[in-house]
Amino acid sequence: MRAARALASDVFAVACVEEALILREAGIEQPILLLEGVFEAAELPLCARYGLEIAVHHPDQARMLEVARLETPVRAWLKIDTGMHRLGLDPDTVAAMAQRLRDCPSVRPELGMMSHLARADERDSDYTRQQLQTFEIATSGLNGPRSLANSAGVLGWPQTHFDLVRPGIMLYGASPFVDSLAPDEALRPVMTLHTRLITIKRLHKGDPVGYGGTWSCPEDMDVGVAAIGYGDGYPRHAPSGTPVLLNGREAALIGRVSMDMISLDLRRHPEARIGDPVVLWGEGLPVERVAQAAGTISYTLLCGVTARVPRDVIEPPTVVG
């Protein structure tokens, strides 16, 4: 709901009916598209009642529409498999499916057409060009809005923009590309995950730190403990050396991540005191760097922050120019 109220979008896209109903019941009036369509026929009356638009990626979904008796017809989007090979209609069947849906009383006459890019994060990918060509051929002669571009398409492939674009990871302020960070794409972080130091310990050379003793002090040194862990969504598999910001300067994670705590190397932070702020990712530390260190992707971190972490919504400063 925080995101929906902040975004001035023409259309919202969600994964399932349950997400769409949260938006509708909170007063969101924009069109809402179910990107995976309906999972069972019982969802279709809800789609009609709440004015939800649905993707059709399989003939079974078309059959549900053909036998349904809805109070008002729904808008359908043909989801075409142009090379992702996850969801979507075979391109050769698109024209016939379009006619079938136009003949269906439960479907509004104007159809949308969409597909998804599999390798747009590779800036010079022939595969993206092939997908674009497949999409153009499959939708040739069909009237209605077309949508193909994800975040990487928005930023790197203007020829994929068509009528509607579907930004995803860039809405978080993270780069969709494998070879850049958010600042390189003029993106600003929407989420900053932060905590504080809760203790500082003086340890001796050879002292192990954390579960399993996987990291040992190379010299006498101070070690800080910050109140964050995998119970909050910080990745348990983040290795020693993963960066954090302590008082605005980088420090390194050491030892294993615990459920509620992480340990930090304070050798470069002699000024550190209990209560000092620690940023895990966000403002000043691109989430991509943490994801790279942990061997994962930004999405996993951004979507993984757990419910017990308090959320503070701060209005962004106005950008002029």
Sequence and secondary structure as in RCSB ss.txt:
>XXXX:A:sequence
MRAARALASDVFAVACVEEALILREAGIEQPILLLEGVFEAAELPLCARYGLEIAVHHPDQARMLEVARLETPVR
AWLKIDTGMHRLGLDPDTVAAMAQRLRDCPSVRPELGMMSHLARADERDSDYTRQQLQTFEIATSGLNGPRSLAN
SAGVLGWPQTHFDLVRPGIMLYGASPFVDSLAPDEALRPVMTLHTRLITIKRLHKGDPVGYGGTWSCPEDMDVGV
AAIGYGDGYPRHAPSGTPVLLNGREAALIGRVSMDMISLDLRRHPEARIGDPVVLWGEGLPVERVAQAAGTISYT
LLCGVTARVPRDVIEPPTVVG
>XXXX:A:secstr
 HHHHH   S EEESSHHHHHHHHHTT  S EEETT  SSGGGHHHHHHHTEEEEE SHHHHHHHHH   SS B 
EEEEB SS  SS B GGGHHHHHHHHHT TTB SS EEE   SSTTSTT HHHHHHHHHHHHHHTT  S EE   
HHHHHH GGG SSB    GGGGT   STT  GGGGT   S  EEEEEEEEEEE TT EESGGG EE SSSEEEEE
ES  GGGT  TT  TT EEEETTEEEEEES   SS EEEE TT TT  TT EEEEEBTTB HHHHHHHHTS HHH
HHH   TTS            
